Amino acid sequence: MSGTLPIETVLPALRSAVAANANCLLVAQPGAGKTTRVPLALLEDTPPGGRWLLLEPRRVAARLAAAFLADQLGESVGNTVGYRVRGDSKTSSQTRLEVVTQGILIRMLQDDPTLSDVTGVIFDEFHERSLDADLGLTLMIEAQQVLREDLKILIMSATLDTRALLDLLGPETPLIECPGRQWPVTTFYRNASLQTPPVTHQANVIIEALAAHDGDILVFLPGQREIRELHNALASRLAEGIEVSPLYGQLPLAQQQEVLSASRQSCRRIILSTAIAESSVTVPGVRIVVDSGRERVPIYQPRSGLTRLTTRLVNRASADQRRGRAGREAAGFCYRLWSEETVLASHREPEIQQSDLAGLVFELARWGAGDPDSLSWVTPPPPGAFRSSQEQLQMLELLQHQDASQLTPLGRQCARWPTHPRLARLLEFADKQDSLDYKGVACWLLSWLEERPESSEPDALGALTAMIKAGQSAGHRQRRLEQTARQWAQRLRISLPQPNMTTMQSVAPMLLLQAYPDRIALSQGEGRYKLFSGGQASLPQQHPLSQSLLLLALELDGQPSNARIFSAVSLPEATLAHQYPESMHWVPQAFWDQSAERLVANECRRLRLGHRELTLATRPGTVSISSLPADTVANALLQGLRRRGFLRWSDADRQLLGRLRLLHNTVGDPWPEVEETLLLESLEQWLAPHVVGLHRLDQVDRLPLGKILLESLDWSLQDALNKLTPTHIKVPSGSNISIDYSGDEPILAVKLQEMFGQGETPAIVAGRVPLLVHLLSPARRPVQVTRDLAGFWQTSYFDVRKDLRGRYPKHPWPEDPASAVATAKTKPRQ
């Protein structure tokens, strides 16, 4: 290996630390050489027969790292160094260092939890905190603690949350730090005026940078649409000899590698990239970075089950990573398209906090650990999102309804497909069909749904069929689409057919219904649709799809109301009836008529999956409310409460809610959340039995809601409630004074004279929460608000005494309140 890199100064210490410890952290700044030097150094210390896994966040990074590492050994990829990504691999029996993507590690652990022939695993670029990286580390720690104490874990990146990782791995875990090799980067700020379109401003700054400096330009943009728009804007403004190249994850790997390889041409390049170039890869020749300051991230919404793509300001850590790309090979320049005064968030949130967790929940059930609290996490999955994903998988019949930690037989069958559980269910259904049409269309649908090629056409089947028909003329997107479809065809052991629109329309809705039953949408007229998952969505009224009674909405913008449908297919009623025959049956129902403010009975056809349901059609019936089962009427009344949107609590009830809220915020589990929206969502768990026999909301309003809620808690919590958050507290005067829990913190409002002699501020929740003491005048007006009673007696009391003893001479105002006798009475007459 040639050349000296900063990492070589710490390699001896790192090798010793890895040899002596199960876990190790390496913080190496950009340009240190951690990815290119560390794995081969550890391989030298590994006995024959052992091998290492190097995890990279993206496929292109894995292939490039493998090629570079193999080149240092003077070998071809597939000998000592190989790689494995989904759909492609180059390894052999001689491979001892395998570069893999993070999802591959999870499948390896599921197949062999001991990783029997693996010496250790290196998590590279862990600062990105992808969902697969967090899950992979959690499963690795479990395997290490239970099955393989000798299994090594090395986590490395330029920026690590070392405190969180040391809390997870243990304070004794060695932490090795290494400086980088970074050339100076000069930063300019170019904020756009409100009148200038963003794409015009971006093009202007690029032209400015081209004229001012030498070298290639790397431009960071939020997504493919912005890349395409800027590419078009630059086309007429650039001189000859300047090449514009896009770079994003959906490009074919060969095209990505071409952009990331050393430039073989004398022309300058402008690379328009998403965040893919932010870390884990180096773009050679770059001396200038133009950063739009925007990133696009998927935000999962547990209540709707939808993911919303949000474009937002980049965080400071990412902005610094982007700027550093300009200084990897020489001094560089960075143009930031925002003002220097703009405040950025410090770091990006871990993906586990904002993503769809269905894949993670599915993998944990496969692992045999359905309860995430039983495992060790850098950041645990949010309980609400975790439960939402469990319900989603139960609806897909992949998790058991009685025990959401266990896979169903169908779930175990779907585990063989390396894709999202939704799509695995689609594949499993197709594989069981005798028809080649089902299998072939499934391959194309899987490829379409995974690659998500950008299209302005809402008709998913029309867009997909047109792309298949266009063949090679459709460009790299079609080639990648076909390549992925062929990989799925190999797994299904078929030759990939070229389906026409007729075939697509006949089988695709049934296939997609296996994966997206919760995306059924019912027409409300004029392009508006009611979603099975709740909320409304819309299509352009003039689009032919808007004439469909039923749709499967495959992609929406995720807005909680009036979401825009980006991609959908028409769902024939016959297909729905075949999959869910009970949806065709007319059944009596009770529902709350909001306009009439009363319960109404009729007949309906409805689809019910899990705890959600969608009424497909209604008609007048001959049934009356009194003839319906009591639980049916009770459920309708609960729906009426939800539609009204609030519960009528008494003042005493609100005090109880305040106490429970305080305990949840202070202690956490097992104390429940008692926000009104959550209580309305969970009415079936705590209120339902008490509304049986009632028919009006005013009858519900007269129920003792606080008492009912309290009785729904475990008896041990009911007992602990009074001990931890008493309703009254005895003060030095002997009076029992009520505590007010209605605000953000508990308040003790008490006459000042009744607290004489009280040195410490009273506290509740086993001393963890001091009361906010409102000291009152004899007229019961606040004269001081404090959490430091001792400090008040020593300082502010004397000002209060001076102001009030003349106004209230019948009340005691001693010079030494700390030793005075407390009293609720006036002075005795002389």
N, C-alpha and C positions, 0 to 999 in steps of 0.2 A: 504494500500500500504506500502510495507516494503522498507527499505534502504533510504539513503539520497543522492540525486543527486544535482548537482550545480544549476539546474533550479529552485529548490524549494526556493532559496534565492531571486529570482526575481519574483516568482509567484504572490505575493500580488500586486506588482507594475503593472505587466502585466494584472492581472484581473481588476484592477482599470482603466487602460488605455483602455482596450477593452470595459468596461462598459460605459465609458464616450465618446468614439470616434467611428466613423464609421470604421476607418482604423487604422491599427497598424502594426509595423514592429518588428520582433524579430530576432536578430542575436545571435545565441547560438552555441558555438563551439562544435566540435564532443565530444560525451560522456556526454553532459550536461543533456540529458534526455528530450529534447523538444517534441519528437514524443510520448513518453510514458507517460508524465505527463501533458502537456499543454491541450490536448483535454478534458481529464476527469475533470481538474480543471475548465475549461470554462463551461462544462456541469453542474457542481454543481451550477453555477450562473445563469443557464438558467431556466426560469419558465416552468412548465409542458406544454406540447404541442409543445414546441420548440425543434428543433434539429440542430445539426451541421454536416457539411460535412468536412471530412479530405481528402485532395487530395494527392495521392502518385504517383510517376512517373512511376511505373511498377506494374503489376498484383501481382507478388510474394511479393513485398513490401506491397501492400494493404492487402493481406491476412495475412501476418505475423503480421503487425501492429494491425489488427483487433483481431487476436488471443491473442496477448500480452495484449492489452487493456482490452479485455473481461476477461482474466485470473486475472488481477488486481482487477476486481470487483467480482471475484469468480463465474463468469457466463460462459455459453457457447456462442460462436459466434452466433449471430442471435437474441439475446435478447436485452439488452441495446445497445450493440455494434454489428454492422453488417458490411458487405462489399458488394460492387457491382463492378464487373469488367465485361468486355464483355464476354458473354457466361457463367457466373457463378455469383451467388449472394446468400447471406444468410442474410435476414432481416425479420423483423416481425412488427406487429403493435406496439410493445414495443420499437423498435429501435429508439434511440435518437442521436446516433453518428454513422454515416455511412461513412466508409472508401471507397473511390472510386478512380478510375484512372481518369486522367485529361480529357480524351475524354468523359467519362461519364458525367462530369459536363457540357460540351458543349451541349450534347443532352438534359440534364435536363433543361438547360436554353432555348433551342429552344422550348421545349414542354411547359414550364411554365416560361416566362421571369421574373416573380416576385419571383420565388422560394418561393411560398406562405407559406409553413410550415417550412422554413429553417431560423434559427436565424443568422447563419453566415457560412462562408467558410474559412477553413484554407489551405493555399497553403504551403505544406511541400516541402523541398529541392528545393526551387524556383531557386537556383543558377544554376540548370541544364538548365534552359531557353529553355525547349522544346516548340515546336510550339503550342501544345495544351495548355500548361500552359500560354503562352503569350496571346493566343486568349481568353482563359477562363477568365483571369484577365481583359482584355479589355471589354468583354461582361458583366462581373460582375460590372465594374465601370459604364457602360452605364445603367444597370438595377438599380444600386444604385442611380444614379443621376436623373433618369427619373421616376422610378416606386417605388423604395423601399429605402427611405432615412434611414430606420432603419436597413438595411442589413449590417452585419459586415463582414469585410475582414481582416484576419490576414495572413501576409506573413512571413514565417520563413525559415531560412537556416543557415548553418555555415558561408557561405560567400555570402553576398548580395552586389549588386551595389546600396548602399543606396542613393547615390546622385541622380541617375536616378529615383529611386522609390519615393523619396521625391519630385522630380520635377513633377512626375506624380500624386501622391496622395495629395500633398500639404505640404509645409514646417512645418505646425502645426501637422503633423502626428507623434504620439509618436514613438520613437525608443528605444527599450529595448535591452540591451546587456547583455550577460551571458557568463562567462568563461566555458570551458569544463572540462571534467575529462579525461585527456590524460596521459598515462604513457610515459616516455622517449623512444625515438626510435633512435637507432644508425644507421647511414647511411653509406653504402659502395658503391663505384663506381667501376663497373667492365665493362669497355669498351672492346668490342670484337676487335680482329685483323681483318684486311681485308681478311685474308686467312681462317678464321674460319666461317663456315656456322652459321647463327643466331640460328638455332635449336640446334646445337651442343653446342654453347656457353651457351644457356639457360640451357641445361641439366647439363653442367659442373658446373654452378653457383648453381643450385639446389642441386647437390651432395655435393658441398662445404658447403652450408648452413645447410644441414641435419647433416653433421658431426660436425659442429661448435656450433649449438644451439639446444635447445629443442623446442617442439611445432610444430603445423601444419604450412604449408607453403601455402600462397596465391600468385599465379602467375598471373600477368596481361598481357594479350595478345590481339592483335587487333581483332581477329575473330575466327570463328570455324575452318577454315583450319589450322591456327597456333596451335590451341588447339589439333587438331587431330595429327598433325606432332610431337608435343612435347610429347604427350601421347605415341606415337609409339617409340620415341627416348628413353624415360625413361623405357620402358617395360623391357629391358634386363639389365638395370643398377641398379635397385633398389633391396634392400634386401627384404626378406619376411616380412610381417607385415606392409608394407607401402601401403596405398590405394591412388590411383589417381582418382580424381573425376572431370569431366567437369562441368562448370557452365556458361550458356549463355541463352539468352532470348527465344530461340526456344525449349529448353528442356521442357518437361511436367512440369506443376506447382508443381505436387507432388514430382518430382525428384529434382526440385530446392529447395523446402522446406526441403527435406531430407538433402541436402548439407548445408543449412543454419541453421539447427537445431543443438542443442548441440550434440556432438559426443557421441554415446552410446558404442563405442568400445575403446579398449585400444590401437589400432594401430594408428600410425601417419598418417596424411592425407596431400596430396598435391592437392590443388584445383586449377585447370586451368580455369581461368575466363576471360571473356570480361569485359568491363567497367561496367557491371551490378552490380559488387560488390564494385564499387568505392564509392558510397554513398547510403543512404536510407536503407541499410541492414547491419547487423553485422554478420560476419562469426565467430562463436565461436571456441575457441581453437587456433586461429591464433596468432603466435608470430613472424612470419617471412613473409615479403613481398618481392617477386622478381618481379620487374617492367621492362618489356621489353622496356618501353618508347615510345610505339607506340599506336596509336589509328586509327580506321577506321571510316571515316565519309562520309556521302553522300553529294555531292556538286551538286546542281541543276544548269543547264546551260540554261538560258531562250531562247537563240537563237535557240538551237536545240531541246529544250523540253526534254532533256535526263538528267538523274542523273548519275553522275560518282562517284563510290566508291574510295575514296582516303585514302591511308595509310600514316600517317604523324607522326612527333614527337608530343608527348603529350604536353599539356600546363602546366605551372607551378602550377596553382591551382589544376588541376587534379592530377599531380604528388604528390603534398602535401597531397591531399585526400587519394591517394593510400598508401602513406607511413604511414598515420595515422591509417590505418587498423591494423597495427602490434602492436599498442599501446592501443587498446581499453580495454584489460583485464589485461595486465601486461606489463612490460618493453619488448620492441621488437627490431627487426632488419629489416632494409630495404636494399636490394641490387638493385641498379639502374644500368641498363645495358647500360650506356652511360658515357661519361667523365664528370668530375665535371665542366669543362670549357664550356660545351655545353650551349648555350643560348636558353631558352625556351620562347615561347609567354606567356604573363601573364595569360590570361584567354581564355576559349573556346568562339568562336563567338556564339551569340544566333542563335538557329536553324532557326529562321525566316529570317535570312540574307543569308542562303545558302541552303534552302530546296525548294522542289516543293510546291508551294502555292495553288495548285488546290483545296485542301480540305478547306483551309482557305477562299479562294474566294467564294467557294460554300456556306460555312456556313455564311459568311457575307451577301450574297444575300438572304439566308433564313431569316436572322435577319432583313433584310430591310435596310442595310447600305452598299450599293455597293461601296461607296467611302470611302476608309480607312482613308482619312484625316478628316472625320467627327467624328472619334473616338479617344480615348486616348490610347496611346501605350507606353510601356517601350521602345521598339524599333519598329518603324513603318516598314511595309513590303517594300522592295525595289521596286520602281515604275516599273522597267523593268521586274522583275520577276512576279509582280502582273499582269501587262498587258499581259505577255506571258501566264499566267494561265487563265486569262479571255478568251483569244483567244482559248486556248485549250478546255475550257468548251463550248464555242460557237460552235466549230467544233463538239463537242459531242452532240450538240443541247440541252444543259442543261441551257445555258444562252441566253437571247434574243440578236439578232444581232443588233437591233436598240438601245437597252439599256442594256449594259453588267451588270448593277446592278440588273437586274430582272431575276428571274428564268422563264424558259419556262414551259408549262404544263408538259412536260416530266421531267423537272428538279424537279418540285414539287412532282411528283410521285416517283422519285428516292430518295427523301429526307427521305423516310421511312426506307431505308436500312442503317444500321450503318457501313459503310465502305467507302473507297475512292470513289469519284464520278465516276471514270472510271468503277469500279467494280459494283457500284450501277446500272449503265446503263446496264451492262451485266445481272445482276439479274432481272431488270425490264423487259428486253426483254424476258428472260427465263420464267418469271412468266406469261407472256401473251400467251405463246405457249401452245397448248393442249397436246403436246407430253411430256410424262414422261421422255424420253431420254434427252430433252433439260434441264429440271429442274434438273435431277440427275447429268448430266455432269456439269452443272453450279455450283452445290454445290462442286464437286471435284475441279473444276477449281478455284473457289474462295478460297478454302482452300490452294491449291497449290500456288496461287499468293500471298496470305497474309503471309503464313508461309515461303515461299521461301526456301524449303529444299535444301541444297547444293547438286549439282549434276554436274558431268563432262560431262553429255550427253546433247548435244545441242537440241536434239529432245524432246521438252517439253512433247508432248503427249506420246511418247514412254517411257520416264522416269516416268511419272505419272502412266501410265497403268501398268508398271512393278511393281511399288510400291504398287498399289492397289492389283495386283495379288499376290504379295508376302505375303500380310496379316501381321499377327503378327510377322512372321519371319524377317520382315524388321526392327524391333526394334522400339525404342521410336519415331523416326521420322514418321513412318507410323501410329503409334497409335495416335500421335498428329494430323497428317493430317486427319485421319478418324474422330477423335473427332470433329475437326472444321467443317468438311463436314457434320457431323450429326447435328451440331447446325444450319447450314444453311438450311438443309433439314427440320428441325422443323419450321423454319421461312417460308419456302415454303409449309409447310403442306403436306409433302410427306415422304415416307419411303426411306431411302438412298439406291439406287441401286448400283450394282457393274458392271459398264460398261466395255465392252471389247474394244480392239483396233479399231475394225470396227465401233462401235458406236461412240467412241471418234473422229475418223477421219471424220465421217459424220456430226457431229453437232458442235464440238468444234471450227472449224474455223469461223463459223458464229457467235457464241457467243463471241469469242475473238475479232472479227471485230467490235463488238459494243463498246468495251472498248478501242481498240488500232487502230483506223483507221489511225492515224498518224505514226504508226510503219510499214506500208506496205513497203516492200522492193522489188525492181525489179532487176532480175539477169542481170549482165553485163558480165557473163561468168567467169569460173575458180574460182568459190566460192566468187566472188565479187558482192556486191549488192549496188544499189543506194537507199538511204532512202527517203521516202516521206518528212520527216522533214528536209532534206538537208544532204549533206555529203555522205560518203561511209562507208560500213561495209563489213566484210568478215567472211566466215565460212571455216573450213578446206576443201580443194578441194575434198578430198576423201570421205567426209561424204555424205551419201545419200541425206540429205536435200539440199545440194548444187546443186542438179539437178533440184530443183524446180524453175519455172519461177518467182513465187511470194512467198514471205514469210511474216509472221507477226513476227517481231523481238521483242520479249517480254522483253529481258534483254540484254543490251549491256554494254560495259565498259565506255561509255560516252565520248570517245575521239572525238574531233571535226572532225577528218578525219581518215579514215581507222579504224573505231571502230571494236572491236571484238564482234561477236554475241555469247553470252553465252547460250541463250535459245530462240527457235523459233518454229513455226509450219508452215507447208506448207499451202498456201492459194490457193485453186482451183479458176481458173478464173470464173467458174460458180457461186461460192459464192460471188465473188466481183461483178459480173454482177447482181446478184439478189439484193444485197444491194445498189449498185450504178449503175443502168441501163444506165445512161448517159455516163459511162466510156466505153461503147461498141460502141458509135457512132463515126464515122469518121468525123472530122471537119477540115476546112482549118485553117492553122495557119501561122504566120510569126515568125521567130526566127533569132537570131544573130548567124551567122556562124563565129566562132572566127578565124578559119584558113584562111577563105577567106576574113574576115573583111568586111562582108556585110550582109544585110538582105536577107533571103531566105524564100520562101513560099513552103509549102507542106501540106499534110493531116496527121492528127494524131488522136489517141485515148488517152484521158488523164483523170485523176482523179483530180478533183478540190474540195478542202475543205477549206473554209475560204479564206485566201489570198495565200495559198500554192497550188501547183499543181505538179503532177507527170505525165510525158509523158510515156504512157505504150507501144505505138507502133507508128511507122511512115511509110508512104509510099509516093512515088512521086505523086504529084497531078497535076491537069491541071490549077490551079489558079496561078495568078501572084501577086506580091506585090501591084501593082496599083489597082487590083480588090478587095483587102481586105479593110474592114472598117478602117477608119483613126485611131480609138483608138486601134485596134488590132496591127497595124503597130507601133504606138507610144509605146505601152507596150513592144513590141519586142525590140525597140530601147533602152528603159530603162533597159531591161535585158542585152542588149549589154554593156551598161554603167557599170552595176554591174559586169559583167564578166571581163571587162577591169580593174575595181578596183579603178579608180580614176576619179576626175573631174578636168578640166583645169580652174584654177582660175587665174584671172589677179592680178597684185600687189594691185590694189584698192580693189578687192574682198577679198584678204587675210587680208587687214586692217579691212574690215567689219567683217570678221569672228573673228578676234582678239577682236574686240569690243564686239561682241555678246558672245564670250567665257568668256571674263572678267566679263560681267554682269551675266552670268549663274553661274560662280564660286563664285561671290561676293554676288549677291542678291538671286540667285536661281529662283524658279518659280515666274512669268510666262516666264522668259527668257529661250529660248530653248537651248538644247545641240546642238552644231554644229560640233561635230567630224565627219570626213569624212565618217567613216563607218556607222554612224547613218543617215547622209544625203543620202547616197546611198540606205539605207534601206527604206527611206521615200520619194523616188523620186515621187511616185504617188501623194503625198500630196502637193508638192510645184513646181515640174518641169513639170509634165505630160502635162498640157494644152499647154505648150510652144513648145513641140516637135511634136505636130500634124502637119502633112504635111512634116516633115523632113524624110530623108531616110538614112543619113550617120552620123557617130559620129563626123566627122569634122564640120558638120553643127551645131551640139550641142555645140561643143567646141567654136564656135564663138558667142554663145548667151551670153548676159550680166548676168551671173549666180548670181553675187552678188545682182544686182538690182532685179532679179526675187525672190531670197530668201527673200530679205528685204520686198518686196511687199506681200509676203505670210504671214507676221506677221500682227497681229491686228494693226489698225491705231494708237491706243494709245501707243503701243510699238515703232512704227516708230517715233512718236513724242518725246517719252522719250529718244530714243537712242541718239539723238544729244545733249540733255540736260545733260545726264549722262556721255556720252563718246564723247565729241566733237572731231572733226578731227583736230582742231587747237586751240591754246590757245594764248591769248595776253600777252606778257611779258612786263616788265617795259619800255623797249626801244620803245614800241608801235608796234613792229613787231608781226604779227600773225605767230606763229611757229607750224608746224605740229607735231602731236603726233604719234609715231610709235607703233602700236599695234601688230606687227608681231611676237614678242617674247613672253616669259612667263609673262612679266609684261610691262606696258606702259612706253615708254621712251620719254623724252623731250630732244632733242639734240639742244643746243643753245650756241651761243658765250657768253663767260663769261661776257664781258662788257655789254651785253644786260640785265643782271640780277642784276646789281648794284641796291641797294635799296630794293631788294626782301628779306624780312626777313624769311617768312615761305615757306616751300616747297609747290609748287602747287599740288593740289589734285583734283581728279575727282570722279565720282559716289557719288555725294552729300557729298564730303569730306572724303569718306571712303577709297579711294585708293590714296596714295601719288605717284606722278610720280617719276620715277628713272631719275634724272637729269644728263645728260652728258654735262658737261661744256667744251666748245671748245675753242681752241686757235684761234687767228686771221686767222691761216691757216686751221681752221676747223678740227683740230685734238683734240681728247679728252685729257684734262689735269686733270680732276677729275670726278669721278662718285659718286653721293651722293643722299641719301634720306633726308639728314639733311643739308639744305642750310644755316640755321643760324649758325650751328656748323662749317661749312666750312669757312664762313666769319671770324669767330673768331679764327680759328686755321690754317688750311691747306692753306688758301688763301695766306698767307704771304710767304710761301715756293714757291708757284706757281709764285707769283709776283717777287720774287727774281730771279727765273730761267728765266722768260720770258720777263721782261720789257726791258732788254738789247737787246733781239732779236727782239722785236716788239716795238720800241720806239715811233712809230706814234700812238700807241693805249694807252688809259688812263689806269694807274695802281695806283689808289688812295690809300692812306694809310687807309682811312676809307670807305670800299666798301659799308657798310650798309647804309651810308647817301649820297653816291655819286650818280650822275645823270647817269642813264643808257643810253647807246647809241649804235647804230649799225654802227657808223661812226668812222673814225680816228680823232686824234686831229687836230684842225684847225692850219694852218701854222702861225708861229709867224712872 
